[in-house]
Amino acid sequence: MAEPTKEELMARIAELEKQQGTRRRGSLEFRVGEKGGVSVYGLGRFPVTLYYEQWIRLLDAAPGLREFLEENKSRLKMKDQK
């Protein structure tokens, strides 16, 4: 197989950059991992991975978590919203 030319490499880079740009900033992506956990991408630098039962417990606790966050909002560090 011949080595790609500079032009072919530049075209491939442009194509990959275009594909990456289609994903909205701040959007969340969900994936099932090899071990059966569900990972959420887009919250931070690393994905958050939990198993089914853990996600259900977290979702069931959502109202309490929201209340806790509001009660402690003044003590929490927030990222600048852009």
N, C-alpha and C positions, 0 to 999 in steps of 0.2 A: 504494500500500500504506500503510495507516494505521500510525502509530507505536504500538508496544506500550504497554500501560498499566503502571503501576508494579507492580501485582499480577502481571501476566504476566511481567514481568522478574524479579521475586522468585521466582516459581515456576520459571522457567528456571534461575536461579542455584542454587536448591535441587536441581534435577534434576542439574545438572552436578556439584555437590559430592557428591551421592550416588554418581554414576558414578565419580568420582575415588576415593572411599572404598572401592570394590570391589577396587581393586588393592592387593595385600598389600605392606606395607613390606618392603624387602629382596628382593623378587622380581625376577628378571631377565626382560627382554623382548628378543626377537631380531627384527630387521627387515632386509629386503634393501633397500638404497638404490638410487637411480636409476642409479648408476654400477656396480652389481653387487657392492658390498661388503656385508658382514654387520656390522650395528651391534648392540652389546649395550647396553641401557639398564638403569639400576638400580645400576651400580657406583659412580657418583659423579655430579657435577653435569652432566658431559657424557658422551655415549655413546663407546664404544670401537669404532672401525670398522677392520676388516681385510678383505682379500680372501681368497678360498677357500684359496689356497696358504699364506698367512700363518697362517690359523687351523689348518691341518693341521700346519704346522711347530710352532706353539705347543702344540697338543695332543700331538704326538709328544714334545715336551720336558717335558711335565707332571711326570713322575717326578723329573727332574733339578731342575726348579723347586721342587717340594715339598721335596726334600732341601736345596736351597740356602736356602730360607726357614727351615727348621728349624735349620740350622746358624747362621744369622744372626739368629735371633729376638730375641736380647737387644739387638741393635743397631737393630732396626726400630721405627718408631713405629707404635703401634696406636691405633685409635679406640676410645673407650669402648663396650663392649657394653651395650646396654639391653635 
